[in-house]
Structure formats: structure tokens, C-alpha cells
């Protein structure tokens, strides 16, 4: 089985590349600042020579046109090119699009992207909550969790007025995400849109407190 991972330099992409290397033939691609129209035919052939394409590429804080293109139009362009290949695409989206009061640019861009992708039978959409990795029950300082560590260290306080401080999250561990993607690849999952949630509800406020205690800020 051949897998192409687009966006392999991020937290999720790096993890999937490392784990899937153990059982699949993995090819990786980083396309952050270029449009797919500018990619060579050779590169496109390499991407679509795989049986599955996993799109991890995204900008969590989109500010430029390139950032918005990466979130909104690139996945759509990828699907358009796939008409010639008919390969399976696994696109990582966000569970935030189900929350009515989330009006930030990131969520809007992912929602606009999904409006196009949901009509394609060759695309699986995984809507992710906060993705974490724990080692010995300690949150690893990576991904979005790293921002909480950064804020706590910067202000040296256990409490910080985050955006949506009371919003309830159901974080998932990245091992669970990897297993779900593996199930899709092995044809154990047939739903085209999958909402992923963890088994523990926690507010961003409480999560920050948990990390503050972990780091002995109080």
C-alpha cells in the first residue's frame, strides 16, 4: 500500500509519517507556499501514484492569501486533479465548523473547503478536535498544546484569558487519529464525514490549569 502525506512537516504529518513508515510505502510532500497549478506534472504523478493521499497541510492562523489558499482552495484543486486518477483522499478538517459561534478565519476557511469536498465520493473528511500526544500522562509540548505552554511561560501565571475560555473540548490523542486513518485505509470505515471526539470533556480553561500544575506554575 502506498500513501502520500501532504504537509508532513507539521505535528500530525510528522507523526503519521513516522508511524505509517512501519507498514506502508510513504511519500511526503510539502506544498505550503505554492499553488497546485504550479507543481510539475512529475510531482503530481508522484502524489497520485499512491493509493491514498492524506492532506495534513493547513494554516492554523491564516493571514495571507497563501494561507487561505492552503486551507480553502488547495484541497479543492487536489480533488479536481484527482478526477484523472480516482484515488482516495483523506482530508483533515476541524470539528469547529459544527460550532455556530466559531467565526474565526481558520474555521470559515475550513468550512468553505468542506462545502466542495463533501460532494466527492473519493474524499474522506476527518473533523478533528484538539489533537494531543501524552507521554507518561504528560502533555507533549507540540501542536496547539504548545501554545498553552508558551502563554503560561510568558506570563508566568496559571490562568490566561484565552479566546473561548469556557468552550468545551474533547481532545483526542494522536494515536487514536492514526488508528482511525488506518481503519479508512484498510476499508474498515465507510462514512465519508467523520466527527472525531475524545472520551474526556475539558474546557480550555481547565486544560490550561492542568498544564500549569504539570509545569508546577502553582
N, C-alpha and C positions, 0 to 999 in steps of 0.2 A: 504494500500500500504506500502510495506517495502522497505527501502532504506539503502544500505550500503555506508558509506562515508570513503574512504581510504585517509589518510592524513588530519585528522580533526584538527591537531594542528596548521596549518598554517592560514594565514589571510582569504583565501577563504573558507577553510574547516570549520573553526570555525563559520563563518557567515552562511554558508549553514546549518550547524548542528543546529544552534540556530533558523533559520527561518523555516526550514523544520520540526523541532520538533513540530511545531504548527499544522501540518496537516498530517504527516506521522509517521510511526514507524521507528525510526532511530537507526542504529547500526554504531558504529565508530571503526576504526582500524588504528593503527599507525605502519607502517612496514618499516620505513626508512632504517634501517641498517641490514635487513635480506632478504635473497632470498626466494622467494615463495616456493622453493623446501624444505626449512627448516621449513615451517609453518606446524603446526599439521593439521591432517585431520579434527579435530574438528573445528579449526579456519576457514579452507577453507569452511567447511559446513556452518558455521555461515555467512561468507561473501556471499556465493551463495544461502543462504536461502532467501535473499531479491529478490524483483522483479527487482530492478535496482541497479547497482553498479556505484558510482561516484568516479572516480580516480582523486583526487586532489594532490596526492603525487608527488613531484618533487624537484630537487635541482636547484636553480636559478644560483648557482655559482659552477658547478661541478668540483671537483678537484681530488677526489679519485675514485677508481673502484666502490665502493658502490654508489657514487653519479651518475656515468654514468649508472650503473645498474638500479638505480631507474628511471632515465629518459628514458632509451632506451630499456632495456630488460624486466624489471618488467611488464610493460603494455602488452608486447607480451606474457609473461608467463601467465599473468592473462587471456588473451584471449584463450590461449591453454587449460587451465584448464576449461574454460567456455564451451568447446565442450561437456562436460558431463552434463552441466546444462542448456545451451542455454538461459541465462539471458541477459538482456540488459545492456551494459556498456557505460557510458558517460565518455569520456577521455578528460581532459583539456590539450590542446596543446597551441602553440603560433602563432600569426599572423606573427611573424618574419620570418617564413620559406618561406614566399612569397616575402621577400626582398632579392634580389640577393647579395647585399654587406654585409649581415649579415653572417659572417663566424666564429662567436664565438662558443665555445664548447657547450654551452647550446642549441643554435639554431640547430646546427648539430645533437645533440643527439635527439632532439625532431623530427627533420626531418627523421632521421633513424627509429625512432619508428613508425612514421606515414606510412612509406613505407610498414610496415607489417600490421598495423591496418586497412588501407583503404580497404583491400580485405575481410574484415569480415562484414557480414550483421548485426551482433548483436552489432556493435560498432558505437556510435555517437562521432564524433570528434568536439570539440569546440575550434577554434583557437582564443585565447584571445589577445587583445592589453593590454596596461597598464590598470589595474583594480584599481579603486579608490573608496573611500567612502567619501561623503561630509556630514557634519553636520552643519546646518545653513550656507551653502555655503562655508564652510571652509574644506580644505582637511584634513582628519583624518591622523594622523601620524602612518600609518600602511601599511603593504605590501611594494611594491617597492617605494612608495612615501616617506616612512620613510628614505630611503637612501638619498633623496634630502635634507630632514630636517637635517640629520646627517652631510652631507657635508657642508651645509650652516652654521650650528652652529660651526663646527670645524674650518672653515677658516674665519668665520665672514665676508663674502663678498657676495654680491648679485649675483655674476657671478662665475661659476665654469666650467672649460673645461671638461665637461663630454664626454664620448665616444659617437660618433654620435651626436654632439651638435645641428646640424641642421636638424636631422631627424624629420619628421612629425609624430606625434602620433594622434590617435583618441581614447582617453581614454573612457572606459565605466564605469558607476557606477555599483557597485556590485549588487545593487537591480535589474538592467537590466539583469545581468548574471543569477541571481536567477530565474527571470521570464522566461528566455529562457530555463533553465534546467527544470523548472516546466512544460513548454509547451511540452517538449520532453516526460516527464513522463506521461503527460495527452494525449499523442498521437496527439498533435496539430502540431507537426513538424515531417517531414519525411525525410528531407535531412540528409544524413549521415555525411557530412562535412560542417560545418557552420563557416563562417568567421564573427566574431563579430567586429563591429566598433561603435564608439560613434558618436554623431552628431556635435562635435566640433573638428576641427583640430587645433593642437597646437604643436609647436616644443618643444623639451626637454629644449632648451634654454629659451623659453618664459615661460614654465611651472615653471622652477626654479625661474625666475623673479617674477612670480605671487605668489609663496610661500614665496619668500624673502619679498615682500611687505606685505603679510599677516602676516608675523612674525615681521614686522617693522624693517627689516635689513637696509632699506633705505626709 
